Amino acid sequence: MRRSTFSPEPDCAIAQSLGVIGDGWELLVVRDLARGLERFDQLAESLHISRKVLTERLNGLLESGIVSRSAYQERPKRYAYRLTPRGRALLPVLVALQDWGDRWLLGDGSLSGTNSADEPPAHRLHELVGQRVPYVALPSIVGTTVDVVDADARATVLFGYPATGRPTPLPDGWSEIAGASGCTLENRLFAGRYDDFAARGIAVRGVSTQRTDEQQAFARAEEIPHLLLSDLDLELVAALRLPTFRAGGYERLKRVVLVIGSDRVVRDVRYPVTDIADAVDWALTTA
């Protein structure tokens, strides 16, 4: 049951926020809605909680304006639940909690741009194989919002990278963060094989949490032929629970390569990426 005795301080935004979304189950409902699990039965199966508890949490989120619902079946009545703009504004909070947990609870507390193959973030990523990628449209360097999966391609290679140093300088100490360096090289290597991917009907899309204007300047300077997408609002990170690390004031994607079929199902994952050139070759042969 939700805490009935909690009385948040009226002038404290943290206390007021906890009064709305301070229950662990509510945060996990938001997490799974961001992952594309919109139906009651999907949520109940994912969360492993009773239908009574789930109903209570969904009703609370509806009352708070974090979730909306719409009927997808009339007899019997069935609803799909979705995050409202207010709810989507919580995604950076979820990602920050995930990053903190990965580093301080599941890790040893060190700042790193990657993980070893036996760490929980790697397990979480490889569990994406066989899962469907929800529709996530992100701002792109061509000035339009683009789905992360190319519906017209035989497959999509989606690679996440931390950040490039052009035009905005990288944060101090960047080279000392394991796994952070190499983003320009990675883009150059994918660009160099662009025609090979295209000949096989494979779309290549890079994504980082940098602003679109930064990505555009980098793409022009490097003559990048593939699309770069900006996940500044962490929508894709939240949808796929991608691992991040915080540097220079905001969350950065850890380097990962996903191969996604035309049916939006993840076929394979490369993480950690320890050899960038080999990962590019792997993506071409796997897709």
C-alpha positions as CSV (number, residue, x, y, z in Angstrom):
1,M,0.0,0.0,0.0
2,R,1.1,3.6,-0.6
3,R,2.2,5.5,2.5
4,S,-0.9,7.3,3.9
5,T,1.0,9.2,6.7
6,F,3.4,11.0,4.4
7,S,2.9,14.7,4.6
8,P,5.3,16.6,2.2
9,E,6.6,20.0,3.1
10,P,4.5,22.5,1.1
11,D,7.5,24.6,-0.2
12,C,9.9,21.8,-0.9
13,A,9.8,20.5,-4.5
14,I,11.6,17.3,-3.6
15,A,9.1,16.5,-0.8
16,Q,6.2,17.4,-3.1
17,S,7.6,15.2,-5.9
18,L,8.0,12.3,-3.5
19,G,4.4,12.7,-2.5
20,V,3.4,12.0,-6.1
21,I,6.0,9.5,-7.3
22,G,7.8,8.4,-4.1
23,D,6.6,4.8,-4.2
24,G,8.9,2.2,-5.7
25,W,6.2,0.5,-7.7
26,E,5.1,3.7,-9.2
27,L,8.6,4.4,-10.5
28,L,8.8,0.9,-12.0
29,V,5.4,1.4,-13.7
30,V,6.8,4.5,-15.3
31,R,10.0,2.6,-16.2
32,D,8.0,-0.1,-18.0
33,L,5.7,2.3,-19.8
34,A,8.8,4.0,-21.2
35,R,9.8,0.5,-22.4
36,G,6.6,0.2,-24.4
37,L,4.6,-2.0,-22.1
38,E,1.3,-0.3,-22.3
39,R,-1.3,-3.0,-21.4
40,F,-2.2,-4.0,-17.9
41,D,-1.3,-7.7,-18.4
42,Q,2.1,-6.7,-19.8
43,L,2.8,-4.6,-16.8
44,A,1.6,-7.2,-14.3
45,E,3.8,-9.8,-15.9
46,S,6.9,-7.6,-16.0
47,L,6.6,-6.3,-12.5
48,H,5.4,-9.6,-10.8
49,I,2.9,-7.8,-8.6
50,S,-0.7,-8.4,-7.8
51,R,-3.4,-7.0,-10.0
52,K,-4.7,-5.1,-7.0
53,V,-1.5,-3.3,-6.3
54,L,-1.0,-2.5,-10.0
55,T,-4.5,-1.1,-10.2
56,E,-3.8,1.1,-7.2
57,R,-0.5,2.4,-8.6
58,L,-2.0,3.1,-12.1
59,N,-4.9,4.9,-10.6
60,G,-2.5,7.1,-8.6
61,L,-0.5,7.9,-11.6
62,L,-3.7,8.7,-13.6
63,E,-4.8,11.1,-10.8
64,S,-1.4,12.7,-10.8
65,G,-1.4,13.3,-14.5
66,I,1.7,11.2,-15.1
67,V,-0.2,8.6,-17.1
68,S,-3.2,8.7,-19.5
69,R,-5.2,5.8,-20.8
70,S,-7.3,5.0,-23.8
71,A,-9.5,2.0,-24.6
72,Y,-8.3,-0.5,-27.1
73,Q,-11.1,-3.0,-26.5
74,E,-14.8,-2.5,-25.6
75,R,-16.1,-5.9,-24.5
76,P,-14.7,-6.3,-22.0
77,K,-13.2,-2.9,-21.5
78,R,-9.4,-2.9,-21.8
79,Y,-7.1,0.1,-21.7
80,A,-3.7,1.0,-22.9
81,Y,-1.6,3.3,-20.6
82,R,0.9,5.9,-21.8
83,L,3.1,8.5,-20.2
84,T,1.9,12.0,-20.5
85,P,4.4,14.9,-21.1
86,R,4.5,15.2,-17.3
87,G,5.3,11.6,-17.1
88,R,8.0,11.7,-19.8
89,A,9.7,14.5,-18.0
90,L,10.5,11.8,-15.3
91,L,12.7,9.8,-17.7
92,P,15.9,11.7,-16.8
93,V,15.1,10.9,-13.1
94,L,14.8,7.2,-13.9
95,V,18.0,7.2,-16.0
96,A,19.9,9.0,-13.2
97,L,18.7,6.4,-10.7
98,Q,19.8,3.6,-13.1
99,D,23.2,5.2,-13.5
100,W,23.6,5.7,-9.7
101,G,22.5,2.1,-9.1
102,D,24.8,0.7,-11.8
103,R,27.8,2.6,-10.4
104,W,27.3,2.5,-6.6
105,L,25.1,-0.5,-5.9
106,L,25.9,-3.0,-8.8
107,G,29.4,-1.6,-9.4
108,D,32.4,-0.6,-7.3
109,G,31.7,3.1,-7.4
110,S,34.3,4.0,-10.1
111,L,33.4,6.2,-13.0
112,S,33.5,4.2,-16.2
113,G,32.3,4.5,-19.8
114,T,31.9,0.8,-20.2
115,N,31.4,-2.5,-18.2
116,S,32.9,-5.9,-18.2
117,A,30.9,-8.7,-19.8
118,D,30.0,-10.2,-16.4
119,E,28.5,-7.0,-14.9
120,P,24.8,-6.4,-14.6
121,P,24.6,-3.7,-17.3
122,A,26.0,-6.1,-19.8
123,H,23.5,-8.8,-18.8
124,R,20.7,-6.2,-19.1
125,L,21.7,-5.3,-22.6
126,H,22.1,-8.9,-23.9
127,E,18.6,-9.6,-22.5
128,L,17.3,-7.2,-25.2
129,V,17.9,-9.9,-27.8
130,G,14.5,-11.1,-28.9
131,Q,12.8,-8.0,-27.5
132,R,10.9,-5.5,-29.6
133,V,12.1,-2.0,-29.8
134,P,9.3,0.5,-29.1
135,Y,8.7,3.4,-31.4
136,V,11.1,6.2,-30.4
137,A,11.5,9.2,-32.6
138,L,14.6,11.4,-32.0
139,P,15.8,14.6,-33.5
140,S,18.3,14.0,-36.4
141,I,21.0,15.9,-38.1
142,V,18.8,16.3,-41.2
143,G,16.5,18.5,-39.2
144,T,13.6,16.0,-38.8
145,T,12.5,13.7,-36.1
146,V,13.3,10.1,-37.1
147,D,12.4,6.7,-35.7
148,V,15.4,4.9,-34.4
149,V,14.5,1.9,-36.5
150,D,14.4,2.4,-40.3
151,A,11.2,0.8,-41.5
152,D,12.4,0.6,-45.1
153,A,15.7,-1.2,-44.3
154,R,16.3,-5.0,-44.0
155,A,17.9,-4.3,-40.7
156,T,19.1,-1.3,-38.7
157,V,22.5,-1.1,-37.0
158,L,22.1,1.4,-34.1
159,F,25.3,2.3,-32.3
160,G,25.4,4.4,-29.2
161,Y,28.4,6.4,-28.3
162,P,29.4,8.8,-25.5
163,A,30.3,12.0,-27.3
164,T,32.5,13.5,-30.0
165,G,34.9,16.4,-29.3
166,R,33.9,18.5,-32.3
167,P,32.7,21.3,-32.1
168,T,32.2,21.2,-28.3
169,P,35.4,20.3,-26.3
170,L,35.1,17.1,-24.3
171,P,35.1,17.4,-20.4
172,D,38.3,17.5,-18.5
173,G,39.6,14.1,-17.7
174,W,37.6,12.5,-20.6
175,S,40.6,10.3,-21.7
176,E,40.9,8.9,-18.2
177,I,37.4,7.5,-18.3
178,A,37.6,3.9,-19.5
179,G,35.6,3.3,-22.7
180,A,34.9,7.0,-23.3
181,S,37.4,7.8,-26.1
182,G,37.0,6.6,-29.7
183,C,33.7,8.1,-30.8
184,T,35.2,10.0,-33.8
185,L,37.0,6.8,-34.8
186,E,33.8,4.8,-34.5
187,N,31.9,7.2,-36.7
188,R,34.7,7.3,-39.3
189,L,34.8,3.5,-39.4
190,F,31.0,3.3,-39.9
191,A,31.2,6.0,-42.5
192,G,33.9,4.1,-44.4
193,R,31.7,1.1,-44.6
194,Y,28.5,3.0,-45.4
195,D,28.3,1.8,-49.0
196,D,28.8,-1.8,-47.8
197,F,25.9,-1.5,-45.4
198,A,23.7,0.2,-47.9
199,A,24.4,-2.4,-50.5
200,R,23.0,-5.0,-48.1
201,G,19.9,-2.9,-47.3
202,I,21.2,-2.1,-43.8
203,A,20.5,1.3,-42.3
204,V,23.2,2.7,-39.9
205,R,22.2,5.2,-37.2
206,G,24.4,6.6,-34.5
207,V,23.0,8.0,-31.3
208,S,24.4,10.1,-28.5
209,T,23.1,12.4,-25.8
210,Q,24.7,15.5,-27.5
211,R,22.6,18.3,-28.9
212,T,21.5,18.1,-32.6
213,D,23.5,21.2,-33.5
214,E,26.7,19.6,-32.1
215,Q,26.0,16.5,-34.1
216,Q,25.3,18.5,-37.2
217,A,28.6,20.4,-36.9
218,F,30.5,17.1,-36.4
219,A,28.8,15.4,-39.3
220,R,29.7,18.3,-41.6
221,A,33.3,18.4,-40.5
222,E,33.7,14.6,-40.8
223,E,31.4,14.2,-43.9
224,I,29.4,11.6,-42.0
225,P,26.9,9.8,-44.4
226,H,24.9,8.0,-41.8
227,L,22.2,9.6,-39.6
228,L,23.1,10.8,-36.2
229,L,20.3,11.0,-33.6
230,S,20.1,13.1,-30.4
231,D,18.8,11.4,-27.3
232,L,19.2,14.5,-25.2
233,D,15.9,13.8,-23.4
234,L,17.0,10.2,-22.7
235,E,13.9,8.6,-24.3
236,L,15.8,5.8,-26.0
237,V,18.0,5.3,-23.0
238,A,14.9,4.8,-20.9
239,A,13.1,2.7,-23.5
240,L,16.0,0.2,-23.7
241,R,17.5,0.8,-20.3
242,L,20.8,1.6,-22.0
243,P,23.8,2.1,-19.6
244,T,25.1,5.6,-19.1
245,F,27.8,7.5,-17.2
246,R,27.7,11.1,-16.0
247,A,30.5,13.4,-17.3
248,G,30.6,17.1,-18.0
249,G,27.3,17.7,-16.3
250,Y,25.0,15.2,-18.1
251,E,24.5,11.6,-18.9
252,R,26.5,10.0,-21.7
253,L,25.7,6.7,-23.5
254,K,28.1,3.9,-23.0
255,R,29.3,2.5,-26.3
256,V,27.0,-0.2,-27.6
257,V,26.0,-1.7,-31.0
258,L,22.5,-3.1,-31.6
259,V,21.3,-5.0,-34.7
260,I,17.6,-4.6,-35.1
261,G,15.4,-6.4,-37.7
262,S,12.8,-4.9,-39.9
263,D,10.2,-6.3,-37.4
264,R,11.8,-4.1,-34.7
265,V,13.1,-7.2,-32.8
266,V,16.7,-7.0,-31.5
267,R,18.7,-9.7,-33.3
268,D,22.0,-9.2,-31.5
269,V,24.0,-6.9,-29.2
270,R,27.7,-6.1,-28.9
271,Y,28.5,-4.9,-25.4
272,P,31.0,-4.2,-24.2
273,V,32.7,-2.8,-27.3
274,T,36.4,-3.3,-26.7
275,D,37.5,-3.3,-30.3
276,I,35.7,-0.6,-32.4
277,A,36.9,-1.8,-35.8
278,D,35.9,-5.4,-35.0
279,A,32.5,-4.2,-33.8
280,V,31.9,-2.4,-37.1
281,D,32.8,-5.6,-39.1
282,W,30.7,-7.7,-36.7
283,A,27.7,-5.4,-37.3
284,L,28.0,-5.7,-41.1
285,T,28.2,-9.5,-41.0
286,T,25.6,-10.0,-38.3
287,A,23.0,-7.7,-39.8
